[in-house]
Amino acid sequence: MTSSVPSGMASRLQRGRDRMFRGRTAELAVFRAALAGDEGAPAVIFVHGPGGIGKSMLLRRFAAEARMAGRPVLEIDGRTVQPTPEAFEREAEAACTGDGTVLLIDTFERCQGLEGWLREKLLPRLPGDAVAVIAGRQAPDAEWTSDPGWADLLYPMALRNLSPDEATALLHARGVPRHSQAELLAFTGGHPLALALAAAVAVREPADASRWKPSQDVVGTLLSRLVGEVPSPLHRRALEVCARAQVTTETLLRVVLGDDAAAMFAWLRDLPFIESTQDGLFPHDVVRQALEEDLRWRDPEGYAELHGRLSRHLFEQIRTSPVTGSLAAVRSFLYLYRDDRYMSDFNRWRGAGEVRLTPYEPADRPRIHELVTEVEGPESAALARAWLERRPDAFRVCRTARENEAVGFSAWLRLTEAPNEFPDPVAEAAWNHARATQPVRDGEHVAVARFSVTSPEYPKISPVENLHQWRTLAEVAKTEGRVAWMFIVVRAGAFWTPYMTSLGLQPVAERPRVGGLTYTLFAIDWRVQPVWAWAEEKTRLMLSHVRDEPRTAEEAGGEEPRRGADFTVLSRPEFDAALREALRTFFRPREWAANPLTRSRLTAGTGRALPDVLKNAVEGLRAERGGEKYYRAVSQTYLTKGIPTQQAVAERLGLPFSTYRRHLTGGIARLSDALWREEIYGDPAAADRSRPAARDPHPGSD
């Protein structure tokens, strides 16, 4: 056990580590509060996350801070201690007898079987002013959170990738030139170990850094550290499916693994680098990248076979699902082609749940008129109104998942004859091109994606625009054999040309005008190349390593695509812990940005500030049966300045302390339930309809 600041070689090591340490602001704040013995600070911090995420680096920083604070530090490494209670107790004895000790346990996954003993036997023996930090790959088990004694003492700390700014700062500190950083950031996704390995290669080989790809040494090291040993080839194949697909379900696994799908899905969901969403499972970005690079290099035929199975399955889902239900299949299908530079540049895979496509309803007419007038002008609005009167079923409205606000619309016109009902220069240009080039036969039709209007508050590339485009593929796949020509209409300009031509659509010569705007029509004859053949050709090009050159700003009409937001996906325990931390730091705005809730759907998905979300949710407690007591306990404890202790809050409320604690515990539980529902379902009203009435944790109590 040590308490002094290191000197000599150890001092030089510490200085080097300090220079390279970036991020983890929130984690350090929690540890410093624990060291200082702040009100509400935890006594035990349980750091968890996948390999290479920076757990050991963070523990070394904790140790340095504890020593600088004059605390004795005892470090135990799970790799070097025997995983028995007797051996572990011998290692930790000094922490149990010395005042103010900081106990740091690293690589706890090697001793995971001791978790219950640690919780029930060892940690309760520590002095009252001790601080313990446990770090491992697995999150703390449910026994910690179900025990009311540990509820306020334990802080589960999930480590995630560094933010883009933090990752950039780390690359800069390691000497990676600015022009070389984008490729490294794209591969690593902010994963600390991957960043360190990539930076070493980029600095060692600067000539190749601007077009950097991971070497097999880098990939092998990452897989060894992040994934470790895989039980069998079947398990490895399950990992490869999960890496290739956008999200993985048992159904998707069954396409590749047959009857073993259920067992493999259960195995995948327990891995520390696999996240769960309502759509399925997905791996952390750097794990996905490493698995894919390894499979491409190690077994190119297996990679091609896997891609073929997945693409055929997803394409069949597009064909057989209802139009609105098939959009998720379109997204997953196109995601398989993300190695195509244009596919990645012009599609936003994240944030797709922010918006949804719904059939047009008469009540939408004023909003459609407002949108098209604002975006394309009154002349185009008049044409939209005319088509609405004649083809209302052709229209779909894009709505936000949370507010149900119409933020865009599209029209898919099926023309079997010349559009002579009223003059529309765009529809006429499409029909004239089809007739002059390869006329429509009986039973066929010309499909025109006539309007794809998005609210100006969104960038050119957005989840709304993606829905417009994904709808076109769904419509074509469902009418294959009947659709002859397809035309996608965009306002004239070079921005969309690289993407459209990469998909096989070509601009027609005629440029119709409506009002003050000129339009470009991109056309394809699906009779010449059916949709299924188009998909096979995209696969062939990708698997033969044909890559489009990177699009320049000039090719994009002087504009670079804007990237969408990275939402953080939190498990329920992580969500609850982040909420508690947000409440504790309500009046410390410098700590808000580090809270993972600021990157969740609650905030990043809605544009609301975290304090506003909390205030609204706390106010909402009043609306529940018996909710006034919960509202008063939570608001007075966390949202009111000047009350130093919970005992003082109880006195202000005129309650016995035990009654106040019941109200506070119940209020936080209800608050967490309400915000969790909103995180999962988006629209609070929809969330409320999807669950039973809240259960009072203390029925019959005051």
FENFEN-V993186 format. One record per run of one state. SS is the DSSP state (A for helix, B for strand, O for the rest). FROM is the first residue (numbers start at 1). TO is the last residue. If there is no record, write none. Layout:
# FENFEN-V993186
ss-><SS & SS>
from-><FROM & FROM>
to-><TO & TO>
This chain:
# FENFEN-V993186
ss-><O & B & O & A & O & A & O & B & O & A & O & B & O & A & O & B & O & A & O & B & O & A & O & A & O & B & O & A & O & A & O & A & O & A & O & A & O & A & O & B & O & A & O & B & O & B & O & A & O & A & O & A & O & A & O & A & B & O & A & O & A & O & A & B & O & B & O & A & O & B & O & A & O & B & O & A & O & B & O & B & O & B & O & A & O & A & O & A & O & A & O & A & O & A & O & A & O & A & O & A & O>
from-><1 & 2 & 3 & 8 & 21 & 25 & 37 & 44 & 49 & 55 & 69 & 73 & 78 & 85 & 98 & 102 & 107 & 108 & 126 & 131 & 137 & 142 & 147 & 148 & 152 & 154 & 159 & 164 & 174 & 178 & 189 & 192 & 205 & 206 & 212 & 216 & 227 & 233 & 245 & 248 & 249 & 250 & 270 & 274 & 278 & 280 & 284 & 285 & 299 & 300 & 321 & 323 & 336 & 341 & 346 & 352 & 355 & 360 & 362 & 377 & 378 & 391 & 392 & 395 & 401 & 406 & 416 & 425 & 438 & 445 & 455 & 463 & 479 & 483 & 492 & 497 & 503 & 506 & 508 & 513 & 515 & 517 & 526 & 531 & 544 & 572 & 585 & 589 & 592 & 596 & 600 & 610 & 624 & 627 & 639 & 646 & 654 & 657 & 682 & 684 & 690>
to-><1 & 2 & 7 & 20 & 24 & 36 & 43 & 48 & 54 & 68 & 72 & 77 & 84 & 97 & 101 & 106 & 107 & 125 & 130 & 136 & 141 & 146 & 147 & 151 & 153 & 158 & 163 & 173 & 177 & 188 & 191 & 204 & 205 & 211 & 215 & 226 & 232 & 244 & 247 & 248 & 249 & 269 & 273 & 277 & 279 & 283 & 284 & 298 & 299 & 320 & 322 & 335 & 340 & 345 & 351 & 354 & 359 & 361 & 376 & 377 & 390 & 391 & 394 & 400 & 405 & 415 & 424 & 437 & 444 & 454 & 462 & 478 & 482 & 491 & 496 & 502 & 505 & 507 & 512 & 514 & 516 & 525 & 530 & 543 & 571 & 584 & 588 & 591 & 595 & 599 & 609 & 623 & 626 & 638 & 645 & 653 & 656 & 681 & 683 & 689 & 702>
